[in-house]
Every structure is written in C-alpha cells, then in structure tokens.
C-alpha cells in the first residue's frame, strides 16, 4: 500500500482572478488544455501566471496508458478551425512562449502531425517573434509524420519517454515503445531540433533504472530533461510505489546535468511543460541549437 501523500506534494487551490479569466477565455474559444485533462497539480500556478499548455486534437486518446488521466476511446474528427482559435487565444493571453501537446491519435494516417504543423504556422502568423514548444506523441514511429512537424520548425520539440524501461509493462505500454520513443528523439535531434524529454518516477523503478533512462535519452542528442513524481489520478490508475523526497530530485538533477544535458528540471511537482520557457532559455537561443529545419 502506498503511504499517504507527503506535505511537499500539497498545492493551494487557486483564488486569483487571473486563473478564472484564463479558464473563461479558453472555454469561450472551445479550447482544451492538458492542465485540466491530465489533472496537472500546477494548474493554479500556471493559469495565474497567464500561461497554459494547449491540448489539440481533442481530449480523447486512442491509447490506454495506465498512468494517464486523459479519457480513452474513439476521438472526434479533427477540427480545422482549431489552429486559428488557439493562436487567437495565445495572443489574447499575451503569450510569447507557447506550449502545444496532444492526445495520441492512432486513428489518423499521420497521427495528427499535420495539425501540429498547422498550429505552429498559425501561431507564427498571429504573434510576431513567438516561440513554440511542441510535445508530440510518437506518431507510431512514422518518420514522415515526424518530418511534417520538424519542417514546421518548432523552437523546441519534446517527446516524453515517460518512464524507465523496467516499468513499461506496469503502465500498459508495449516494451518496443521505449526504443521507438528514443528513435523519435534521435531523428529530431539529427534534423537540427532542440529536443526535450521527460520521466515520471515513483512507479517501482530503482535509481539505477532512472539513471539508465536518463543516459538513453541523452544518447539521442536530447538537451533538455524533466523528472517529476508520478501521482495516481484516480483509483482506476496504477498506484504510486514511492514518493521521492525533494532531496532525491535534487540529486537526480545534478547527476543528469553531469551527463551533459543543457537544462534539467527535477522536482516532485515538475511536469514536462512546467516553466518550459525558463528551461529552454539557456539552450534554445544558442547558435548550435537552431530550431528544426532552419
């Protein structure tokens, strides 16, 4: 049985006016965020700071990962008006750095890659000088789909390994998905993208497992890394095996930086898009880390 949630994981419910104005703006434009769909613990901090991670291609995922709060099933058709509405919302929020992610859409021939490209293009047309980070699924390992996103030239291309290889079966992920995700990161880095990946811990892995996964990610050429505590969304999801204290995350951050990552965010409440602009700031503008396909 998992021990009670420790104090360092407790967050205050937001009460600031900005939080509710962001919620109203997104709802009014028919847009979704991963903040709500995945029950992110940082929603109060991020929305109060006038930022959000946009979730495109609907809020129903075609995969059944046992750790994720996003609904599973048969998604709706792709909305061609979504890119323009998203760009308008980002402009209204005054965003200069926009993070966009999606559910997995294995029902689509390109896995949704074309919609990612359309959103990047809409943001660039709407907001001068905007920086765009995309957090993409693996597109089933299809190189052509990945190339569609790469050619749209996001400033950061992120794809999460999610967990160590040792626990993939526990979270209902096929074992070959681990290598497929590393392949996505490798091909994107080889194409000139500044790449980023993320891990959840607390699923039964050892520290050696974590460090091995970090090394695997770094070997692809990936420069940015996030490590956060897995939190069980509901009782239907896989339970937490261990709550790591903040000092363990500090040690993992130091060890990952020693592997050569340019930026590492590690902490109990860190998620893949948490303070994304801050993490990318020291790396994305370096000449050797040009945007994809530039």
N, C-alpha and C positions, 0 to 999 in steps of 0.2 A: 504493500500500500504506500502511495506517495505521501510524504509528510505535508502538513498544512503549508500554504503559500507563505513564504517569508516576507518580512516587512519591506525589504528593498524592492519588492515587485508591486507594491500597492501604489496606485496613482489616484489623484484627486479628480473628481468629476468636474468637468469644465463649467464655468459660470460666466465667463467673459462674453460680452456682446459680439465680439468678432467671431467666436465659434459658431454662434447661431446664424449670423449673417452669411458665413460661408456655406453652412448647411442649406440655408434658404436659396442661395444663388445656384448651387449645384442641383437641388431638387427642381428648381424652376426651369432649368435647361435640360432636364431629363438625363443628367449625367450621373455616373457612379464613381465611387472611389473604393480602392482596396482598403482604405482606412475603416470603412464600415463593413464591407463584405467579408473581410478577413478578421474582423474584431481586433484591430490593432490597438495595443494599450497606449499608444502615443497620440491618439486622435485628438485629444484635448490640446496638447502642446502644439501640434502641427496646425490644426484649424485655427487656434487662437493666434498663431503667427502668420495667418493668411496664406497657408500653403496646404496642398493635398496631393496625394498620388492618384492620378486618374486611372480608372479601370475601364478599358474599352472592350468591345466585342461582347457585351452583355455581362451578366453576373451568374451564369450557369456554366459550369466546367464539364468537359467531356471525360475527365479522368476522376478516379476515386481515391486519391491520396488520403491516408488515414489521419493526417495531422491538420488538414486544412478546413477552415470554417466555410469556405465558399461552397455554394449549392452545387450539386452534381445532377446531371441529367442531359436532356436534349435542349440545346440553346436555341434562341430565336435567330432569325435571319440577320445578316449584317446590316447595320443602319448606315446608309451612305451620307446622311447628314451629320453623323457624329463628329467627324474631324472638325468641321466648321464651328459647331457648338462648343466643342472643347476649347478650341483656340479663342473663341469669344469669351468663355468663362475665365480662361487663364489671363486674358487681357484685362478683364474686369477686376480680377484679384490683384492685378499689378505684378504678376509673376515674371521674373527674369530667368528663373531656372524651373523647368517643368519636368516632372517625372511621370511616365506613362507605362502602365503594365496591362496585362490582360489575363483572362482565363485561358486555359488550353482549349483550342478549337480544332480537335482532330476530325471534325465533320467537314472542314473546309479544305479544298485542294491545296491551298498554300498555308494552312494553319493560322491564317489571319495576318500573315506578313504584309499583304497589301494595305490593310487598314493601318498598321503601324506606320508604313511609309506615307500614307495619306495624312495621318495626324501630324507627323513631323513636318511635312510640307505646309499644312495649314497653319501650324504654329509659327513657322518661319515667315510666312506671308503676313501674318497678323501682328507679330511682335518683333520689331527690329532688334537684332542682337540677342534674341532669346537663346538660351542653352537648353538642350533637350537630352534627357536621360531616358532610355527605354529599358524596361525589364521584361525580357521576352521569354516565352516558352521555348522548348527545344525544336518545335516545328517537325517533330518526328525524325529529326536528323536530316531533313531535306536541305542540301546545300543551296538550291535555287531559292528557296524561301528565305534562308538567312541572307543570301546575296541581295534580295529585294530590300531588306531593312538596312543592310550595310550601305547600299548605294544611295539611301536617303540621308546618309551622313549624320547620324546622331552624335552628340558630343561624348556621351558615354553609352556603351552597350553592355547591359548587365544580363546575366543569366545565372540563376542560383543552382548550385549543386544540391542545396537544401540540407543534406545530412551526410554523415560518413557512410562509406560503403558497407560497414558492418551492420547498419540498422535499416538498410533499404527494404528488406523483406518485412520488417516490422511496420513500416509506414506505407505498405502496399504499393511499393514502387518496384518495377522489374529491375533485376540486377544489371542488365545491359544498359539501363538508363543512365547509370553512373558514368560509364565510358562515353555514352552519347552526349551527355552534358559537357564533359571535358572537351569533346570534339567541337561542340558549338563554340566554346570559349577559345579554343586554339585557332579555329578558322577565322573567327572575328578578329583576334589579335594579329594574325598573319595578314589580314586585309587592311591593317592600319588603325583599327579601333582601339580606343582606351576602354579596356574591359574591366568588369566588376563581377564578383560573385558573392554568395552568402551561404552561411551554415547556421542551422539550428542545433543546439546541443541540449542534452537532458533526455535523450531517447534511449539510453542504455549503452552508449559508446564509452570508450576509455579515452584518456588524454592522448595516448599514442594514436588512437584512431583519428582523433581530431587533428593532430599534427600531420598525420599522413594525408588526410584530405586537404589540408592547407597546402602541403607540398605538391599534391597533384594539381591543385588549382594554379599555384604559382608557376608550375612547369609549363602550363599552356601559354604563358606570357601575360597572364592576368595581373593587373597592377593594383586593383582596389578590392578590399575584402571586408565583409561584415560578419560578425559572430554574435548571435543572440540566444537567449534562453527560450526553449520551446515551452509554450503554455497550452494546456489542453483546452480547446474551445468549448466543448461540451462533453458530457459523459459518454457520448457515442464515439468519441475520438480516442486515439491511442493515449494512454495515461503518461504523465511525466514520470521518468525514472529517477531523476535527480534535479534538485535546484542548485545550480552553481552559484557560489557567493561572488560578490564583485571582485574580490582579490584574485579569484581564479581567472576571470575575464581579463584582468589587467596583465596577468602573466601570459595568457594566450595572445594578447595583443602584442606584447613585447617579443614573444617568440616568432609570431608571424612577420613582424617588421624585420626581424633578423633574417628571415627567408628572402627578403628583397621586395616585399610589397611596398608600393609608394604611399599607400594610405590604408589604415586598418581601424575600423570602429568595432569595438567589442564591449559588450555590457549586457546585463540582464534584460533590459528593455530595448536593446538595439534591434532594429528590423532592417531589411535590405534597402529601404528608401529613407531611413531615418537620417535627417540632416545631410541629405545627399549632396547638396551644393558644397557644404563645408568639407566633406570627404574628398570631393573631386577637385576642389580649388587648388590644391598644391600640385596636382598632376595634370589636369585636363588642359592647362594652358601651356605646358612645356612644349617646345618645338618638336621634340621627338615623339610626343603623344598627340598627334594630329587627329581630328575627327575622322571617322570612317570615310573611305573613298575620296578623300580630299586631294 
